[in-house]
C-alpha cells in the first residue's frame, strides 16, 4: 500500500468524484482511477460501488476513511518534524535511561538516529532508579528519559511506547518443560541472577514469584543485563530478561521460555512540559516507529502460529538479515 493511493482514495471522497479529485491533485483521471484499483487489489476489497462513471463509497470504504486520514496526518506531522531536524547542522540530545530498560533497544534506536543525523551527538546516561531519572529530566540535565511506568512526578509529560515483557532465560542444557508457556507455579525453586540497580524490576519479579509460592533464590547481584546473561550462559543461574535480550541469549545457546503469568512493565519516555526541540522530537518519533515495526513483525509471526520466542527470532532476522 502506497501513501499516494490513500491520497487518491480520500480525494475522491472529499471532492465528490474522480474528476474533481484529479483536478485538485493535478493528475490524470486515469492515473487516479488506476491508483484506487491498485489499492483495492492490495486490500482484496472493493471500496466503492461503481455506477457508470460515479464512485459511491461502500461499507468497506467507510471503514478505511478514518485510518487513512490518520495515516496521512501522521505522515505530514513527521515530515514537518524531519524538516526541523534537518535544519540542525550540529547539536546533541541528552538522554537518560534506567537499568530496567533494555539497553539494546535504546542503543539500537540511538544508532539508527545518528546514522541519519551524524552531526547530532547522543549523550546517554543511566540512572539508578526512576526517581533519580525524573529529577534529572525535570532539572534539565536530560532532555528525554526512557523509563518504566508509573513515574513519581506529575509535572513531567509522558509518551507511552508499549509494554516491556520479560522472558525466563535459563542455562544451556536446561530441560524444557513439555508445555509452554511455563506455569510459574510449577517451578518451585529458581536460582536467579539479578541486576542490583534494577530495583523496580526486581520488586516486580520477586512479588510475582512470591504470589506463586516460588523460592526465588538470588544467587548473584550484578550491575548489568550482560552480566546477568553471562552468568546464565555459564550455568550459574537463570534470569528474567526483556525479549530483545532473550533473542540474543537464545542465539548464544541459552534456554528461553515464555512464562504464565507474564511479567511485564509499561514503558516510554518522559520530558519536561512544552515542546521538545526538533532533533529530540525526531528521535522520539524514529524510536517509536522502530519499536512499532519490531512489535508488528512479532505479532505477524504469532498470527501465523509461531510461539513468542520464534516470532521474535524471525522478526530479528527480518530486521538484521540473519538469525
VOBA-1610 file (N, C-alpha, C; in pm, whole numbers, padded with zeros to 5 digits, always signed):
BEGIN
Unk+00085-00119+00000Unk+00000+00000+00000Unk+00088+00125+00000Unk+00058+00219-00091Unk+00135+00341-00101Unk+00056+00460-00047Unk+00129+00557+00007Unk+00065+00678+00059Unk-00017+00747-00049Unk+00035+00745-00171Unk-00035+00812-00281Unk-00174+00751-00304Unk-00183+00620-00289Unk-00312+00553-00307Unk-00415+00602-00204Unk-00371+00622-00081Unk-00461+00673+00022Unk-00501+00817-00008Unk-00407+00894-00062Unk-00440+01032-00102Unk-00548+01032-00211Unk-00534+00944-00308Unk-00635+00934-00414Unk-00770+00896-00356Unk-00768+00797-00267Unk-00892+00748-00206Unk-00965+00860-00132Unk-00893+00934-00048Unk-00956+01041+00029Unk-00998+01158-00061Unk-00921+01185-00164Unk-00954+01295-00254Unk-01087+01271-00324Unk-01112+01147-00365Unk-01239+01115-00431Unk-01356+01142-00337Unk-01338+01107-00211Unk-01444+01128-00112Unk-01463+01277-00084Unk-01352+01347-00062Unk-01361+01488-00020Unk-01401+01581-00133Unk-01380+01538-00258Unk-01413+01625-00373Unk-01528+01567-00456Unk-01596+01469-00399Unk-01719+01416-00459Unk-01702+01366-00603Unk-01596+01289-00625Unk-01581+01229-00755Unk-01440+01230-00808Unk-01419+01146-00909Unk-01285+01129-00966Unk-01240+01255-01038Unk-01329+01319-01112Unk-01291+01435-01194Unk-01236+01547-01107Unk-01316+01587-01004Unk-01271+01696-00917Unk-01146+01656-00837Unk-01141+01531-00796Unk-01025+01484-00720Unk-00898+01491-00805Unk-00909+01450-00930Unk-00794+01454-01020Unk-00749+01597-01044Unk-00844+01689-01061Unk-00810+01830-01080Unk-00739+01885-00957Unk-00790+01850-00840Unk-00730+01900-00715Unk-00586+01849-00700Unk-00564+01724-00736Unk-00431+01664-00719Unk-00339+01687-00839Unk-00394+01745-00946Unk-00316+01772-01067Unk-00262+01643-01128Unk-00350+01542-01136Unk-00314+01417-01201Unk-00425+01382-01302Unk-00395+01294-01393Unk-00495+01248-01489Unk-00597+01159-01418Unk-00722+01166-01469Unk-00826+01082-01410Unk-00789+00934-01417Unk-00729+00895-01528Unk-00691+00755-01544Unk-00589+00713-01438Unk-00495+00803-01407Unk-00393+00774-01304Unk-00459+00755-01169Unk-00552+00845-01136Unk-00620+00837-01008Unk-00703+00709-00998Unk-00778+00678-01103Unk-00860+00557-01104Unk-00775+00432-01090Unk-00662+00431-01159Unk-00573+00315-01152Unk-00516+00299-01012Unk-00483+00412-00947Unk-00431+00407-00811Unk-00532+00347-00714Unk-00659+00383-00728Unk-00763+00330-00640Unk-00785+00181-00668Unk-00784+00142-00794Unk-00799+00000-00827Unk-00685-00083-00769Unk-00563-00027-00773Unk-00448-00097-00717Unk-00463-00112-00566Unk-00513-00006-00500Unk-00538-00013-00356Unk-00640-00123-00324Unk-00745-00130-00403Unk-00847-00233-00381Unk-00789-00373-00403Unk-00702-00388-00503Unk-00640-00519-00527Unk-00554-00561-00409Unk-00480-00465-00354Unk-00392-00498-00241Unk-00473-00531-00117Unk-00584-00461-00097Unk-00668-00487+00019Unk-00761-00606-00002Unk-00772-00649-00130Unk-00864-00758-00167Unk-01009-00722-00130Unk-01042-00596-00143Unk-01176-00545-00115Unk-01210-00433-00211Unk-01335-00426-00253Unk-01380-00309-00326Unk-01421-00203-00226Unk-01381-00079-00253Unk-01407+00031-00161Unk-01524+00119-00206Unk-01562+00104-00332Unk-01668+00187-00388Unk-01768+00100-00466Unk-01894+00145-00469Unk-01988+00095-00567Unk-01968+00178-00694Unk-01960+00113-00809Unk-01938+00184-00934Unk-02068+00188-01013Unk-02119+00310-01031Unk-02242+00330-01108Unk-02208+00422-01225Unk-02187+00363-01341Unk-02141+00442-01455Unk-02002+00497-01426Unk-01988+00629-01433Unk-01860+00693-01403Unk-01851+00738-01257Unk-01955+00717-01180Unk-01957+00762-01041Unk-01903+00653-00948Unk-01839+00700-00841Unk-01791+00611-00735Unk-01865+00646-00608Unk-01932+00549-00549Unk-02007+00569-00424Unk-01944+00481-00317Unk-01905+00543-00207Unk-01836+00471-00100Unk-01924+00358-00046Unk-01866+00235-00035Unk-01941+00125+00025Unk-01900+00106+00171Unk-01951+00003+00236Unk-01926-00017+00379Unk-01777-00040+00409Unk-01708-00116+00323Unk-01564-00138+00343Unk-01488-00007+00328Unk-01526+00074+00230Unk-01461+00203+00210Unk-01480+00295+00329Unk-01600+00292+00389Unk-01625+00377+00505Unk-01534+00340+00622Unk-01503+00211+00634Unk-01413+00168+00742Unk-01271+00221+00724Unk-01232+00246+00599Unk-01095+00290+00570Unk-01076+00440+00587Unk-01183+00517+00587Unk-01170+00665+00582Unk-01088+00718+00701Unk-01127+00686+00823Unk-01058+00743+00938Unk-00914+00694+00952Unk-00886+00562+00934Unk-00745+00519+00937Unk-00661+00589+00830Unk-00718+00608+00710Unk-00642+00674+00603Unk-00612+00818+00640Unk-00711+00887+00695Unk-00687+01026+00738Unk-00581+01033+00847Unk-00588+00938+00939Unk-00490+00938+01049Unk-00349+00913+00997Unk-00336+00819+00905Unk-00204+00789+00848Unk-00146+00911+00778Unk-00226+00978+00696Unk-00178+01096+00623Unk-00144+01209+00717Unk-00225+01226+00822Unk-00196+01331+00920Unk-00063+01305+00989Unk-00040+01179+01031Unk+00085+01146+01098Unk+00204+01160+01004Unk+00183+01127+00877Unk+00291+01142+00780Unk+00330+01288+00764Unk+00231+01376+00751Unk+00259+01518+00737Unk+00328+01573+00862Unk+00283+01528+00979Unk+00347+01573+01104Unk+00492+01527+01109Unk+00514+01404+01066Unk+00650+01351+01065Unk+00740+01430+00969Unk+00686+01463+00852Unk+00765+01541+00756Unk+00802+01677+00813Unk+00708+01741+00884Unk+00737+01871+00945Unk+00849+01858+01047Unk+00843+01752+01127Unk+00947+01732+01229Unk+01082+01703+01164Unk+01080+01623+01058Unk+01205+01592+00990Unk+01269+01717+00929Unk+01184+01804+00874Unk+01239+01928+00818Unk+01304+02011+00928Unk+01242+02014+01045Unk+01300+02088+01156Unk+01433+02030+01199Unk+01439+01897+01204Unk+01564+01833+01246Unk+01676+01856+01146Unk+01641+01859+01018Unk+01743+01879+00915Unk+01804+02018+00922Unk+01732+02111+00985Unk+01787+02246+00999Unk+01901+02250+01100Unk+01913+02146+01180Unk+02020+02142+01279Unk+02145+02080+01217Unk+02246+02157+01199Unk+02369+02103+01142Unk+02456+02039+01250Unk+02448+02088+01372Unk+02523+02031+01485Unk+02432+02036+01606Unk+02472+01967+01712Unk+02394+01970+01835Unk+02403+01837+01906Unk+02324+01823+02011Unk+02324+01699+02087Unk+02187+01677+02151Unk+02161+01554+02185Unk+02041+01517+02260Unk+02087+01445+02385Unk+02045+01494+02502Unk+02081+01429+02627Unk+01969+01333+02665Unk+02004+01207+02682Unk+01907+01101+02708Unk+01941+01032+02838Unk+01840+01015+02921Unk+01855+00936+03042Unk+01785+00804+03026Unk+01838+00700+03088Unk+01771+00571+03089Unk+01793+00507+03225Unk+01734+00393+03247Unk+01745+00326+03377Unk+01767+00178+03355Unk+01818+00106+03457Unk+01855-00034+03437Unk+01742-00124+03389Unk+01617-00091+03427Unk+01505-00175+03386Unk+01482-00174+03236Unk+01524-00066+03170Unk+01505-00058+03025Unk+01606-00147+02954Unk+01563-00203+02842Unk+01655-00283+02761Unk+01755-00190+02693Unk+01879-00195+02736Unk+01980-00106+02680Unk+02001-00132+02532Unk+01980-00256+02489Unk+01995-00289+02348Unk+01897-00210+02263Unk+01774-00197+02312Unk+01672-00125+02236Unk+01708+00022+02225Unk+01739+00087+02336Unk+01771+00229+02333Unk+01896+00255+02251Unk+01995+00167+02265Unk+02118+00183+02187Unk+02091+00165+02038Unk+02004+00069+02002Unk+01971+00048+01861Unk+01900+00169+01803Unk+01807+00225+01878Unk+01735+00344+01831Unk+01831+00462+01817Unk+01924+00475+01912Unk+02022+00583+01904Unk+02113+00566+01784Unk+02154+00441+01758Unk+02240+00416+01644Unk+02173+00449+01512Unk+02046+00413+01499Unk+01972+00445+01376Unk+01960+00595+01356Unk+01938+00667+01466Unk+01923+00811+01457Unk+02054+00879+01415Unk+02165+00838+01475Unk+02293+00902+01443Unk+02339+00871+01301Unk+02295+00758+01245Unk+02327+00731+01105Unk+02260+00832+01014Unk+02138+00871+01048Unk+02066+00967+00966Unk+02111+01110+00995Unk+02148+01137+01120Unk+02191+01272+01159Unk+02328+01264+01225Unk+02434+01240+01147Unk+02566+01215+01204Unk+02625+01333+01280Unk+02574+01454+01257Unk+02628+01570+01327Unk+02557+01600+01457Unk+02455+01521+01490Unk+02386+01539+01619Unk+02434+01430+01714Unk+02497+01472+01822Unk+02557+01378+01917Unk+02452+01329+02017Unk+02462+01201+02053Unk+02377+01143+02157Unk+02459+01133+02285Unk+02412+01197+02392Unk+02475+01185+02524Unk+02380+01106+02613Unk+02415+00981+02644Unk+02326+00894+02719Unk+02385+00860+02856Unk+02301+00868+02959Unk+02343+00836+03095Unk+02239+00744+03158Unk+02287+00644+03231Unk+02196+00554+03302Unk+02188+00597+03448Unk+02066+00603+03500Unk+02044+00643+03639Unk+01993+00525+03719Unk+02018+00529+03850Unk+01993+00413+03934Unk+01846+00376+03946Unk+01758+00475+03948Unk+01616+00443+03964Unk+01532+00552+03900Unk+01401+00530+03900Unk+01308+00621+03832Unk+01304+00758+03898Unk+01321+00764+04031Unk+01320+00894+04099Unk+01435+00981+04051Unk+01555+00923+04046Unk+01672+01000+04002Unk+01659+01041+03856Unk+01610+00950+03773Unk+01592+00982+03632Unk+01496+01099+03614Unk+01382+01094+03681Unk+01283+01201+03668Unk+01337+01334+03719Unk+01413+01330+03826Unk+01474+01454+03877Unk+01569+01515+03775Unk+01647+01431+03709Unk+01741+01480+03609Unk+01670+01540+03488Unk+01559+01479+03449Unk+01480+01534+03339Unk+01416+01665+03381Unk+01358+01668+03500Unk+01291+01789+03549Unk+01389+01905+03564Unk+01511+01876+03605Unk+01613+01981+03624Unk+01680+02022+03494Unk+01648+01955+03385Unk+01705+01993+03256Unk+01837+01928+03224Unk+01885+01836+03308Unk+02011+01768+03278Unk+01992+01663+03168Unk+01870+01615+03152Unk+01835+01525+03042Unk+01714+01582+02970Unk+01718+01578+02839Unk+01603+01628+02765Unk+01490+01526+02762Unk+01526+01400+02744Unk+01426+01294+02747Unk+01479+01181+02833Unk+01388+01107+02893Unk+01426+00993+02976Unk+01344+00871+02942Unk+01412+00759+02914Unk+01343+00631+02893Unk+01320+00566+03029Unk+01195+00532+03059Unk+01162+00480+03191Unk+01045+00383+03184Unk+01034+00301+03288Unk+00912+00224+03306Unk+00812+00312+03381Unk+00686+00274+03372Unk+00579+00350+03438Unk+00517+00266+03548Unk+00457+00332+03649Unk+00433+00476+03663Unk+00558+00549+03711Unk+00552+00683+03701Unk+00662+00767+03749Unk+00614+00842+03873Unk+00708+00890+03957Unk+00669+00952+04085Unk+00637+01100+04075Unk+00637+01157+03955Unk+00613+01301+03939Unk+00497+01327+03845Unk+00419+01432+03875Unk+00306+01467+03791Unk+00338+01579+03693Unk+00451+01647+03713Unk+00481+01763+03628Unk+00578+01730+03515Unk+00579+01604+03472Unk+00652+01564+03352Unk+00553+01507+03252Unk+00580+01530+03125Unk+00494+01474+03022Unk+00539+01333+02987Unk+00444+01245+02964Unk+00472+01106+02935Unk+00437+01072+02790Unk+00523+00994+02727Unk+00495+00938+02594Unk+00503+00787+02609Unk+00389+00721+02606Unk+00386+00576+02628Unk+00423+00503+02499Unk+00519+00412+02510Unk+00565+00334+02396Unk+00496+00199+02389Unk+00481+00133+02501Unk+00424-00001+02500Unk+00455-00073+02629Unk+00473-00205+02618Unk+00497-00289+02736Unk+00625-00369+02714Unk+00713-00364+02815Unk+00834-00445+02810Unk+00804-00578+02878Unk+00818-00685+02803Unk+00784-00818+02852Unk+00912-00896+02884Unk+00912-00962+02999Unk+01028-01040+03040Unk+01007-01187+03011Unk+01115-01253+02968Unk+01113-01397+02947Unk+01216-01462+03039Unk+01191-01587+03073Unk+01282-01659+03162Unk+01394-01721+03079Unk+01516-01678+03108Unk+01635-01726+03035Unk+01713-01818+03128Unk+01735-01941+03084Unk+01794-02046+03168Unk+01924-02099+03106Unk+02009-02160+03186Unk+02138-02208+03134Unk+02125-02307+03020Unk+02224-02311+02931Unk+02223-02411+02822Unk+02209-02551+02878Unk+02129-02632+02809Unk+02111-02770+02853Unk+01998-02791+02951Unk+01936-02684+02999Unk+01823-02699+03090Unk+01710-02773+03019Unk+01651-02871+03087Unk+01542-02947+03026Unk+01419-02856+03011Unk+01367-02853+02888Unk+01249-02772+02862Unk+01123-02843+02910Unk+01032-02772+02973Unk+00903-02833+03008Unk+00829-02877+02883Unk+00742-02977+02898Unk+00668-03029+02783Unk+00570-02927+02728Unk+00513-02844+02815Unk+00410-02749+02774Unk+00460-02608+02799Unk+00448-02524+02697Unk+00479-02381+02712Unk+00358-02300+02671Unk+00334-02182+02729Unk+00417-02116+02829Unk+00425-02196+02960Unk+00535-02177+03031Unk+00561-02248+03156Unk+00483-02182+03269Unk+00412-02262+03347Unk+00343-02212+03465Unk+00448-02181+03572Unk+00451-02055+03617Unk+00548-02020+03721Unk+00527-02104+03846Unk+00403-02139+03873Unk+00374-02215+03994Unk+00437-02353+03992Unk+00479-02401+03874Unk+00540-02533+03865Unk+00691-02532+03878Unk+00753-02418+03898Unk+00899-02411+03901Unk+00958-02439+04039Unk+00881-02414+04143Unk+00920-02438+04282Unk+01039-02355+04327Unk+01158-02387+04279Unk+01276-02311+04321Unk+01347-02258+04198Unk+01396-02133+04208Unk+01456-02072+04090Unk+01576-01987+04132Unk+01699-02037+04108Unk+01818-01956+04137Unk+01831-01845+04032Unk+01845-01722+04077Unk+01840-01609+03985Unk+01966-01523+03991Unk+01999-01466+03875Unk+02095-01356+03867Unk+02014-01229+03839Unk+02030-01128+03924Unk+01952-01005+03908Unk+02047-00887+03897Unk+01996-00779+03838Unk+02073-00655+03832Unk+02052-00579+03961Unk+02161-00546+04030Unk+02147-00479+04160Unk+02106-00334+04148Unk+02089-00284+04023Unk+02040-00148+04004Unk+01894-00144+03959Unk+01843-00259+03911Unk+01707-00261+03858Unk+01607-00289+03970Unk+01594-00190+04061Unk+01515-00212+04182Unk+01368-00240+04151Unk+01309-00159+04064Unk+01167-00175+04035Unk+01140-00311+03971Unk+01222-00349+03875Unk+01202-00478+03809Unk+01221-00593+03908Unk+01322-00584+03993Unk+01344-00691+04091Unk+01225-00706+04183Unk+01165-00594+04222Unk+01048-00600+04309Unk+00931-00669+04239Unk+00912-00636+04110Unk+00802-00697+04034Unk+00823-00847+04020Unk+00946-00888+03988Unk+00976-01031+03975Unk+00957-01102+04108Unk+01011-01044+04215Unk+01000-01107+04347Unk+00855-01121+04390Unk+00776-01017+04366Unk+00635-01022+04405Unk+00559-01128+04326Unk+00587-01137+04195Unk+00520-01236+04112Unk+00556-01377+04156Unk+00685-01401+04183Unk+00727-01534+04227Unk+00666-01569+04363Unk+00660-01471+04452Unk+00603-01495+04584Unk+00455-01533+04574Unk+00384-01466+04482Unk+00242-01496+04464Unk+00219-01640+04421Unk+00321-01700+04357Unk+00308-01837+04308Unk+00392-01935+04392Unk+00428-01892+04513Unk+00496-01978+04610Unk+00627-02034+04557Unk+00700-01950+04484Unk+00829-01993+04427Unk+00941-01933+04510Unk+01038-02017+04545Unk+01156-01968+04616Unk+01253-01909+04514Unk+01247-01778+04498Unk+01338-01711+04406Unk+01469-01677+04476Unk+01563-01770+04474Unk+01689-01751+04546Unk+01784-01666+04463Unk+01827-01555+04519Unk+01921-01467+04449Unk+02061-01526+04459Unk+02109-01579+04350Unk+02242-01639+04350Unk+02350-01536+04317Unk+02312-01429+04245Unk+02411-01327+04209Unk+02344-01193+04190Unk+02404-01088+04245Unk+02367-00949+04220Unk+02473-00888+04131Unk+02436-00845+04012Unk+02535-00793+03917Unk+02487-00658+03863Unk+02577-00578+03805Unk+02537-00441+03767Unk+02462-00427+03635Unk+02474-00523+03542Unk+02420-00500+03408Unk+02345-00622+03356Unk+02266-00600+03249Unk+02198-00708+03180Unk+02299-00810+03125Unk+02407-00760+03068Unk+02504-00850+03006Unk+02572-00937+03111Unk+02590-00885+03232Unk+02646-00967+03339Unk+02547-01076+03380Unk+02418-01041+03383Unk+02316-01143+03409Unk+02325-01254+03304Unk+02332-01214+03178Unk+02336-01311+03070Unk+02462-01398+03079Unk+02574-01338+03115Unk+02699-01415+03126Unk+02685-01525+03231Unk+02620-01493+03343Unk+02601-01593+03449Unk+02507-01704+03403Unk+02407-01668+03327Unk+02316-01769+03273Unk+02391-01863+03179Unk+02471-01806+03090Unk+02540-01887+02989Unk+02643-01981+03049Unk+02702-01943+03165Unk+02798-02036+03226Unk+02732-02130+03327Unk+02598-02126+03332Unk+02525-02224+03411Unk+02504-02189+03556Unk+02535-02066+03594Unk+02527-02029+03736Unk+02386-02000+03785Unk+02301-01947+03697Unk+02169-01902+03742Unk+02080-01879+03622Unk+01955-01850+03649Unk+01860-01807+03547Unk+01833-01658+03565Unk+01766-01597+03468Unk+01735-01454+03478Unk+01610-01423+03397Unk+01536-01323+03441Unk+01425-01270+03363Unk+01478-01151+03283Unk+01471-01162+03149Unk+01528-01060+03062Unk+01425-01017+02957Unk+01436-00892+02907Unk+01344-00847+02802Unk+01359-00931+02676Unk+01259-00924+02590Unk+01256-01010+02471Unk+01380-00990+02384Unk+01424-00866+02366Unk+01544-00843+02282Unk+01665-00917+02338Unk+01684-00911+02470Unk+01794-00983+02532Unk+01772-01133+02526Unk+01646-01175+02535Unk+01615-01318+02527Unk+01652-01373+02390Unk+01629-01294+02285Unk+01668-01335+02149Unk+01819-01354+02142Unk+01894-01259+02196Unk+02040-01271+02199Unk+02082-01394+02278Unk+02017-01414+02393Unk+02051-01530+02477Unk+02029-01661+02403Unk+01918-01670+02330Unk+01887-01791+02254Unk+01995-01817+02148Unk+02039-01713+02081Unk+02143-01728+01979Unk+02274-01777+02040Unk+02296-01741+02167Unk+02421-01779+02234Unk+02410-01913+02306Unk+02295-01978+02294Unk+02283-02114+02348Unk+02197-02129+02471Unk+02145-02021+02527Unk+02061-02031+02646Unk+01926-02093+02612Unk+01860-02145+02714Unk+01724-02196+02701Unk+01630-02083+02742Unk+01539-02049+02655Unk+01448-01936+02680Unk+01305-01986+02680Unk+01230-01950+02784Unk+01092-01995+02792Unk+00999-01877+02821Unk+00879-01891+02768Unk+00773-01795+02797Unk+00700-01844+02921Unk+00668-01753+03012Unk+00603-01793+03137Unk+00461-01740+03144Unk+00382-01806+03227Unk+00249-01756+03259Unk+00228-01765+03409Unk+00185-01657+03475Unk+00153-01529+03411Unk+00279-01461+03360Unk+00261-01370+03268Unk+00374-01296+03214Unk+00417-01188+03313Unk+00543-01153+03307Unk+00596-01042+03387Unk+00624-00928+03290Unk+00556-00818+03308Unk+00568-00709+03212Unk+00555-00575+03281Unk+00613-00473+03219Unk+00604-00337+03271Unk+00583-00240+03155Unk+00490-00144+03170Unk+00474-00041+03068Unk+00596+00051+03067Unk+00632+00103+02950Unk+00749+00191+02943Unk+00729+00297+02836Unk+00817+00395+02838Unk+00811+00502+02739Unk+00910+00611+02773Unk+00873+00734+02740Unk+00963+00848+02756Unk+00896+00954+02842Unk+00976+01024+02920Unk+00928+01142+02993Unk+01012+01263+02951Unk+00949+01379+02952Unk+01022+01503+02925Unk+00952+01618+02996Unk+01019+01732+03003Unk+00961+01849+03068Unk+00842+01900+02988Unk+00756+01976+03055Unk+00639+02032+02988Unk+00684+02121+02872Unk+00605+02122+02765Unk+00638+02201+02647Unk+00693+02114+02537Unk+00721+02178+02425Unk+00767+02104+02307Unk+00914+02067+02319Unk+00947+01951+02263Unk+01087+01912+02250Unk+01148+01986+02133Unk+01281+01998+02135Unk+01344+02058+02016Unk+01332+01961+01899Unk+01347+02009+01776Unk+01322+01921+01659Unk+01403+01793+01659Unk+01529+01799+01701Unk+01611+01678+01699Unk+01558+01575+01799Unk+01523+01621+01920Unk+01472+01529+02021Unk+01338+01472+01978Unk+01253+01555+01919Unk+01124+01505+01875Unk+01140+01404+01761Unk+01236+01429+01674Unk+01264+01334+01567Unk+01314+01202+01625Unk+01397+01212+01728Unk+01449+01091+01792Unk+01334+01010+01852Unk+01242+01078+01919Unk+01127+01009+01978Unk+01044+00940+01870Unk+01016+01013+01763Unk+00936+00957+01654Unk+01003+00835+01591Unk+01132+00846+01563Unk+01202+00735+01499Unk+01210+00614+01592Unk+01231+00640+01721Unk+01237+00529+01817Unk+01104+00456+01824Unk+00997+00533+01829Unk+00864+00471+01837Unk+00831+00395+01709Unk+00870+00450+01595Unk+00846+00381+01468Unk+00923+00249+01462Unk+01049+00251+01508Unk+01130+00129+01509Unk+01070+00025+01601Unk+01022+00068+01718Unk+00958-00024+01811Unk+00831-00083+01750Unk+00751+00002+01689Unk+00626-00045+01628Unk+00653-00148+01519Unk+00762-00127+01443Unk+00795-00225+01339Unk+00834-00359+01403Unk+00914-00353+01508Unk+00957-00474+01580Unk+00836-00548+01635Unk+00748-00475+01705Unk+00628-00537+01764Unk+00537-00591+01654Unk+00522-00515+01546Unk+00436-00558+01436Unk+00485-00686+01371Unk+00617-00698+01353Unk+00673-00820+01294Unk+00650-00940+01385Unk+00669-00920+01516Unk+00646-01029+01610Unk+00500-01073+01604Unk+00408-00976+01604Unk+00266-01008+01601Unk+00230-01080+01471Unk+00290-01038+01362Unk+00264-01102+01232Unk+00300-01250+01237Unk+00416-01281+01296Unk+00458-01422+01304Unk+00374-01500+01406Unk+00333-01433+01515Unk+00246-01501+01611Unk+00110-01532+01548Unk+00060-01437+01468Unk-00068-01461+01400Unk-00059-01580+01305Unk+00065-01606+01255Unk+00086-01720+01165Unk+00108-01850+01242Unk+00101-01844+01377Unk+00109-01964+01458Unk+00240-01987+01530Unk+00335-01892+01519Unk+00463-01909+01587Unk+00452-01870+01735Unk+00518-01945+01826Unk+00524-01901+01965Unk+00606-01774+01977Unk+00597-01709+02091Unk+00656-01576+02108Unk+00804-01572+02075Unk+00883-01664+02129Unk+01027-01659+02106Unk+01060-01678+01959Unk+00999-01776+01894Unk+01024-01796+01750Unk+00984-01674+01670Unk+00872-01612+01708Unk+00827-01491+01640Unk+00929-01380+01655Unk+00988-01366+01774Unk+01089-01263+01797Unk+01216-01292+01720Unk+01254-01419+01712Unk+01373-01456+01634Unk+01353-01425+01486Unk+01235-01456+01434Unk+01206-01428+01294Unk+01202-01277+01268Unk+01147-01202+01363Unk+01145-01056+01350Unk+01286-01000+01348Unk+01371-01056+01434Unk+01510-01011+01438Unk+01582-01044+01308Unk+01550-01161+01251Unk+01610-01198+01122Unk+01569-01100+01014Unk+01444-01059+01013Unk+01397-00963+00915Unk+01470-00830+00929Unk+01489-00786+01053Unk+01550-00656+01078Unk+01700-00655+01056Unk+01765-00768+01084Unk+01912-00769+01080Unk+01967-00868+00979Unk+01882-00943+00912Unk+01929-01024+00800Unk+01976-01163+00833Unk+01987-01195+00961Unk+02035-01329+00996Unk+01995-01365+01136Unk+01969-01491+01160Unk+01949-01544+01294Unk+02084-01587+01352
//
